[in-house]
C-alpha cells in the first residue's frame, strides 16, 4: 500500500481489481485540514479505478473540521457515479456517532453506503 502522512494522520491506499481501498489511521486534529486533505483526496479520486472503500476502522480520532474534506470527497465520487463504501468501527463511540450521522448523506448521494465493521 502507498502511504500519505499528514502530521499524526496516515492514509494508506491501493488500487486492486475491485477498486481503491483508502485506509485512515492515526489522528487528525488539524484546525484547517481541508487545505491539506482536499488536494490529496482529489488526487486519489483521479487515481481510483472502480469502486472506493473508505476504511476508518483503525482511525483513532478526527476532529469535526476533518469531516468537511471527507464529505467533499464522497460528494465528488458520487458526482462521478463512483460507488463509495464507508467502513467504520462501531465499538468506538465517536466513530459510531459520526458515521451514523453520515447515513443521512445516503439519502441524497446515490452511490454512497455506510457499513459497520466488527472484528
For each residue, the residues with C-beta under 8 A, 3 or more apart:
1: 12 13 14 21 23
2: 12 13 14
3: 10 11 12
4: 10 11 12 13 40
5: 9 10 11
6: 9 11 28 30 33 36 37 40
7: 28 29 30
8: 26 27 28 29
9: 5 6 24 25 26 27 28 30 62
10: 3 4 5 24 25 26
11: 3 4 5 6 22 23 24 25 40
12: 1 2 3 4 21 22 23 25
13: 1 2 4 20 21 22 23 44
14: 1 2 20 21
15: 19 20 47 48 49 50
16: 19 20 21
17: 50
18: 50 51
19: 15 16 48 49 50 51 52 53 83
20: 13 14 15 16 44 47 48 49 50 51 52 53
21: 1 12 13 14 16 53 55
22: 11 12 13 44 52 53 54 55
23: 1 11 12 13 55 57 58
24: 9 10 11 28 54 55 56 58 59 62
25: 9 10 11 12 58 59 60
26: 8 9 10 59 60
27: 8 9 59 60 61 62
28: 6 7 8 9 24 33 37 59 61 62 63 66
29: 7 8 61 62 63 66
30: 6 7 9 33 36 63 65 66
31: 65
32: 35 65
33: 6 28 30 36 37 63 65 66 68 69
34: 37 38 65 68 69 72
35: 32 38
36: 6 30 33 39 40
37: 6 28 33 34 40 41 66 69
38: 34 35 41 42 69 72 73
39: 36 42 43
40: 4 6 11 36 37 43 44
41: 37 38 44 45 69 70 72 73 76
42: 38 39 45 46 73 76
43: 39 40 46 47
44: 13 20 22 40 41 47 48 73
45: 41 42 48 52 73 76 77 80 82
46: 42 43
47: 15 20 43 44
48: 15 19 20 44 45 52 77 82
49: 15 19 20
50: 15 17 18 19 20 82
51: 18 19 20 82 83 84 85
52: 19 20 22 45 48 77 82 83 84 85
53: 19 20 21 22 84 85 87
54: 22 24 70 73 74 84 85 86 87
55: 21 22 23 24 58 87 117
56: 24 59 86 87 88 89 95 99
57: 23 87 88 89 117 119
58: 23 24 25 55 89
59: 24 25 26 27 28 56 62 89 95
60: 25 26 27
61: 27 28 29 94
62: 9 24 27 28 29 59 66 67 98
63: 28 29 30 33 66
64: 67
65: 30 31 32 33 34 68
66: 28 29 30 33 37 62 63 69 70
67: 62 64 70 71 98
68: 33 34 65 71 72
69: 33 34 37 38 41 66 72 73
70: 41 54 66 67 73 74
71: 67 68 74 75 105
72: 34 38 41 68 69 75 76
73: 38 41 42 44 45 54 69 70 76 77
74: 54 70 71 77 78 84 86 105 109 112
75: 71 72 78 79 109
76: 41 42 45 72 73 79 80
77: 45 48 52 73 74 80 82 84 111 112
78: 74 75 81 82 84 109 110 111 112
79: 75 76
80: 45 76 77
81: 78 110 111
82: 45 48 50 51 52 77 78 111
83: 19 51 52 111 113
84: 51 52 53 54 74 77 78 111 112 113
85: 51 52 53 54 112 113 114 115
86: 54 56 74 99 102 112 113 114 115
87: 53 54 55 56 57 115 116 117
88: 56 57 92 95 96 98 99 114 115 116 117
89: 56 57 58 59 92 95 96 116 117 119
90: 95 96 116 117 118
91: 96 118
92: 88 89 95 96
93: 96 97
94: 61 97 98
95: 56 59 88 89 90 92 98 99
96: 88 89 90 91 92 93 99 100 116
97: 93 94 100 101
98: 62 67 88 94 95 101 102
99: 56 86 88 95 96 102 103 114
100: 96 97 103
101: 97 98 104
102: 86 98 99 105 106 114
103: 99 100 106 107 114
104: 101 107 108
105: 71 74 102 108 109 112
106: 102 103 109 112 113 114
107: 103 104
108: 104 105
109: 74 75 78 105 106 112
110: 78 81
111: 77 78 81 82 83 84
112: 74 77 78 84 85 86 105 106 109
113: 83 84 85 86 106
114: 85 86 88 99 102 103 106
115: 85 86 87 88
116: 87 88 89 90 96
117: 55 57 87 88 89 90
118: 90 91
119: 57 89
